[in-house]
Amino acid sequence: MSADLPVTFDRALLLVPHLQVQNANAISSPMTWGFPSVTAFVGLMAALERKLGEDCPLQFNGVGVVCHHFESQTHRGYTHSFRLSRNPIRKDGSTAGIVEEGRIHIDISLVFDVSLSSQVAGAAARQQLAHTVADLLATMRIAGGSVIAPHTRRSRGALQPQLRLEAAEPDQQRKEFAELSRRLLPGFALVARDDLLQSHRHTLSHLQTDSQPTPVTALDAWLDLSRINTRAVRVPVSPTQGDEAPAERVEWQRDARPGWLVPIPVGYAGLSKLHPAGTVAQARDATTPLRFVESVYSIGQWISPHRLRNAAQLIWWPTYDEATSLYRCCNNCEPETFKGSANALARESVPAVPLDTVSA
């Protein structure tokens, strides 16, 4: 191809299936654990793009995560505790202090939303490029864990990476994504449920009693959705002979949930101004501007990929709002996908949950 011709980019999807990751970071934020943060996979995407170099015909836009299997490294008892490493003792024989590290073994598939250069022509060239990316991923750390079983060169079609162009028509996009989603089964995709967080806050506000004058906050709704709530409910019992009034018994019932909901971190909010590179002491990178941040939380849901209609509902995109110093990962999973399930959270005569309630 002549170098004088302009280079155009087409939207495409890059699938890297069944990456076996050992000892990934299970502590995703100061308040959540159980699976690596979405920001870890967005960071992986940025590191992968840098390793491929400026001459790579791929531009990475977003990433979707599907988990097929996980094994948290915890001791299961009345409470969960992490299996921690044993550090060498000090010279005097005392135990050295350690920082608690949570680890998890996971089997995941990654779906990247990419822009593909027009210089890559033909299915064979796209497949070779997909293998190049998959081979490079096998040498990288994913959420701090090591890829121990790369499948990129195996003969089985289900384990082969794939780079396919995205159709222009919405109907064709849904058809192609339905085919792609079958390769992601069995598994669960992590999507955002910001809509449920807002609607649940509104529901708790209406159920609030006069004895609770404090308004319901987003934190109240987040905590209520993050735990398993069990309540004592009076259930009428059929009266027996001689009883003047129907008897009652008390049953413990769990609140209904519209799916597999999890609290997740989705980004960071700036706490300070952007400091010039090299002006903050003991920073890891002296060539990049630095800002102090705190985690931003939302509600996510694990859902089978075949329930999603298109790739846009699976992909997470990194965004930045300069006015609010907000670094956030966004997902466009529409509430209509879960139509009929949001009403399952509606409860009658249930007061708002206080912040000091212990979560299960």
Secondary structure by P-SEA (a helix, b strand, c coil): cccccbbbbbbbbbbbcccccccccccccccccccccaaaaaaaaaaaaaaacccccccccbbbbbbcbbbbbccccccccccccccccccccccccccbbbbbbbcbbbbbbbbbbcccccaaaaaaaaaaaaaaaaaccccccccccccccccccccbbbbbbbbccaaaaaaaaaaaaaaaccbbbbbbcaaaaaaaaaaaaaaccccccccccaaaaaaaaabbbbbbbbbbccccccccbbbbbbbbbccccccbbbbbbcbbbbcccccccccccccccccbbbbbbbbbbbbbbbbcccccccccccbbbbbbbccccccccccccccccccccccccccccccccccccccc
